[in-house]
Amino acid sequence: MRVPDMHADIRNPGAPGTAETAGGPPADVLTGGLPAAPYAFQPRRALRDRIRAHPVCALVGAPGTGKTQLAAAYARERHGEGVPVAWIPAETPEQILGGLDALAAQLGLRADGESSAESARRVRRALERRREPYLVVFDNAVDPEVVRPWLPEAGGAQVVITATDRAFSRLGAVVEVEPFTPRESLVYLREAAGVTEDARALADELGGLPLALAHAAAVINARRLTCAGYLARLRATPVARLLPRSGSPAYPWGVAESVLLSLECLGGGEARALLEVLAVLSPAGVPRDLLRQLAEGDAEEVLARLEDAALLSYSLNGFWVLAHGLGQRVARDRARREGTLVDAMTAAAGALGIVRGLTRSGAEGERAVVAVLAEQSEELWAHVDGELGDDPRDAPDDLLKLAAEVLSLRSWVLFHLNGFADTARAIALGEAVVSDSARVLGAGHPGTLAARDNLAYAYQAAGYVDEAIELREGTLAHRERLMGETHPETLSARDTLASAYRAAGRLDAAVELAERTLAEQERLLGPDHADTLRTRSNLAHSYRAAGRSAHAVKLCERTLAARERVLGVDHPDTLRSRSNLAYAYGAAGRLGEAVRQSERVLADRKRVLGEDHPDTLRSGDYLAYAYKAAGMTAEAVRQCERTLAARERVLGLHHPDTLRSRNNLASAYGAAGRLEEAVLLHERTLADSEAVLDPDHPITAVARENLALARAALAEDAPVV
């Protein structure tokens, strides 16, 4: 199997292309990888009627009894009735957050710079306010307490959970999902394989398990067997010899045998190799385009052979390839026995590495790629780590090389979660990656040090500055010992430590360390090197935080001039430097210059990025602030009105950034003496914030405080300061 030259489109699956926030989602919304209907599906109508009767319903049963297919059939039925559906894998907290975050994006509820946990809470509140029906399915849930925080406590939404643990009865009504009845088994075998003779004996042998019966029907069709002939092969399959012993629970009787017979029916070659790759990736689904790129010949023909063997299926939108977890486990165990498991994991890592290199236009395209990598790399790492053994130092070189490659993929995901300000997920992943990397690669390995840097960034962004400082100090000590005190990476580590000191309020330490770092970089790298310019900009921030406004302005002016000369006036870093200079002028009381620079930044970003780009809209926010600080209240009001109109058009009426813009406009009204308008708009902003956000969310708190100030000013008939 080749490592792919992949140019597939990893896109956001299931998106209908429309989102609505004011009146709720459109009825045709389908989020996630809802499975398509399998061939000869048995409707099990009595169970589906019981699901419909409960607002929260847990489908509980042993593996292989068809819980997921039953939930999927119900979801397809409700979607056909015009009910929006969200299908969310729920084996891990990260899967749940990722699914709810995707739903938030589809409904226009996700804000730039906010974590997936915040987006998930916003989805739950939106569902609680919604009177119309909405179906949310949490598939393959493991822990009731992980699911509980995301259940709506009111509204018209229904939640369906699939699980093996009866503890989910704590969350809602339980519908027991048993194997097929004898009649259902016979009907299934007749419809799927066209057999009736000895069908009862075969169904009894397989315990009526839908998963095992599906494999049996596939082999009977492919080999033109009778039920008796299949049963003879099933009983002769030497599971103990073909599958190695492991610490995993025993397979349900008939499942391992039926999967092994399906694998035997496939033979070797591309289909077996592709299935083994699928077996080391996520059971929640693998992008079809990714697997398509792994086949040497006709990929669709190979996938069709696996589908005919009942070893995979597809989501309703065709994007996701789905395999049952038990089938994946049998395929992995067989590959381990035959010595091909490491090859399969290597091929999977190569494919994911290609995905990592894909570029996507726009934040949503980038998020889609990161979401795929996050899900798949975690599953792949679990299997790689399982092969490393208790002491990775004893592992073969090819396995250690593979481990380093997968750790690099996980670190890449961590870096991008930081870029999305998804701090909760970044911290959880970062702590795991740092621990795993130190154990497998060593504490001083470059990959471990990079992971420590990314985790420190996440800590700092979340306000855990002491933890960030501890990590950054340790990383700096490692780099000084391994690379020397004047190595560029050592100097960069010193700069990030200075920034952490500033975040912790240790301003003297921040300034001293940044000044020393900047002097070294200017001497060794030159005044216009990218690292030098970054440190100079960070030092300016520290000067401004320390009240040394004149020093901050001087450094900002130097940085802007250098970036204009080196990068050009329209480079994003240059525009960011001009914005920093505007801030510095404002902090120094040079309000006219702050206004002029802010006007230029806004004009440049409109020209370069477009009027509706998030950075452009943020520049509009600061220009309005500069106008207000300079006493130009009429200009501040007009700018706030323009920014609010753009955000309402682009993001919707209840998006957090829209609420911020509405608050800014109300404050501008207050500063301009238009107090009644200020109070009315603050009241609307507070009501919307309390409905959409947490009561203690910063936007809600600011709206509440500003409303009180506006009411007090109205009572005194004085402008709001």
Steps between C-alpha positions, in 0.01 A plus 500: 500500500633840406507815706261726311569805292183647637310798368159402635250749626474462877192711554247561774264204462126523512479876463197604298650840433251700702487600864249699696537641848196717555220257423688175556662269246336414172314170503740323263805542725696176541826518693751216526543152355150353528528143363313417181241221506664156470376238257210289630471712814245368750282790619441378860200731512407427863840620618484813283156585641644476852783737403252759373317501836788643708678840495824329609540138402798265539521200267692248710621158390800277443744568215371389162127517584433787257463797737666744261298379200178527701583857606600584143171364363307713748712804410442449127127469566490824701714681244258389231221659706683835486669482842862626511743227611848508655697173509785523752757226578529483878772254602722781634447853635697630202262335254200653675653848506603467137150396394328777694754752371420396141129539578567847644677597179216371287245697702708820499566479874879468502707814558858566400735471796269284712553138598300200386370463857351849481349420161355176641340684792349747254349211301345354814345836594369549146334158514350583839338813354372318192140379517508314168642144487869429449669160526849460647657152499804419715635178349715244686503696824714359779458722809163648603668785688686607186173522306288655778628864472388520138140384543242779452288543814205652315371567150385275219823309438516123538823320593575139407808325643648166396708318761583162652473617864168505684636787711359727228162443666608792723449730200168378362284207402678180398396300195663158514635395160516123481622284212254431220206282590491163317243643260710814432807283440317280251352799316843662487673190357226456242517866387880541519613158373191336350530196728243326715617140540696451824472877559364445852801287594739767370314780677502303826872431463570874460270591786293725277775765502431737209871565445587130467194434285605779262843340452339160455264627229789668318709181489200283403435734207863523394574124524152380401480296819206344679439583865627154588816552298567835666430351842755226438765756406409714800548212743829404336650852526794479747460835677754415769764429236419788266462775760763563770401515862471853634377687803179598321167344600406178324310533174128416506459148361480500124629854441870420466422189297267683261745787447785257437290319240429833333873578499571158349240570233680825414833329451818707513596807306360850499169431672663331799767770525245781482286335766802478730559873458134565577537282809762732656299817440191633672190279535299823490583524130786563256474745208431304183743717302782403734444127450444547129853634467656193663401247235737418217227428246132584483430622852124493464514137388708411808261687730205330332654158569532589868142627508374179331682303772312704768834626630421867445209731433450868423345805656183634343691782330763258366785690665584258781602135476378313806613170651372323808745510790491123545580445133789746526634315802492163320681653202768650728551177690531306174747756362707477818510122465609525134758772564328771291366725776799737504475529120133596530573759769786643293274535196235670714756742644625581150148579382436723800831674439382590151175635645706714737669660201173594332426870490146627522361843435317649796478410864227238454707307245796500738281389789368211290853373434595535868183318607588204276859491626396532865261205486713270286840568659370428851358165394816412308718596797304267730594206277862609447545549872351159566772341285787687670482294818592598853844632402505681163880479497464129419270564202628444143636803315220505244240511778685781681519696176126451453434611860695822440301564183163457673609712797591770248148481355348540846728794575388661171138468613594655835661796324184565297267460797701782657451701183123453532518604870350159588684498831315221683562246223853632446590451866355148515682398182819687589539333837461159337740578214769640731479195725500253210781678318723516809439128566562385144745756356664643810461826691758684289379386158409790267148358462453495876628856536265619223207329673597669829499838324153437360366383835647806671324720245169329578553541876579869456199561273276335761642716779708225663807722500687321779478171311607675180802657669607169653489330160675785320776519761556126467504520120750786509727303732487201262581717197786679676653166599449328164548787255691767686392839632525685167327251270203662320253250652639573846449872443144438379433298816628793704262735316196281567598474867513880518148512357384253767653721769304795357177300506564420867553868582873453563575802286852575621609143427323510163670822394846394621490163326356641175758780488782250544351269235450783252860617539629147430274457197595835350869408542475141373207503256481861392245774568259389224489126571148365559591381853649839583189683381277266702699560818502876438122496465459295819731732688284792390198323651691460827601867499138602447380267778762652731381852424808589294294631210775703334728195484212295358430756228866516400528122463169474313614766255829314440323168454249645254772668296702176482202288398396749234853486361542123522148365447315779321217724616223242443653199677284376792789550746543856375131572546519350847798725582308808388208394719741457795636850437146640507447332839830640626410853388167470677665379823745789479218754467595584141137465397514676164780272385311197635199600289706554184680167532175319578332652195788384282495148647129472430539631145791265429320194639187580298714520188714193571263269690153625410239694693356197682824330609519449880824703524337783306201504734730496803683800355164676473441432869829661601452799270166569671675475837769743384235742376320484834823547698580806285157651567383437143172345616303553177772318304508226767124446464518480120790252512323284759185498287697387193677222691178379662319492164783296347503249787123459497518433127797261516456328838134540593316688774608286796863421426730601789698738279173664394406542865836667564439742212151580630646571843761728342232694311291542814807631683567740213142626525557560869824691440319714240226587750235290321408341831155359426635321193794377707273351768271333248789342309677392822175337615472309173866397514469375857182304423662333198823432688318335789304287253799392289795505742570399857385750768864553600636519146718814456266640233199454729683653796610803300149545358352491851753752632459733202121494530528607864732785403270613219194498726687700762612752238145530367374572851760776536467616135878479450703322230642158588874510560 
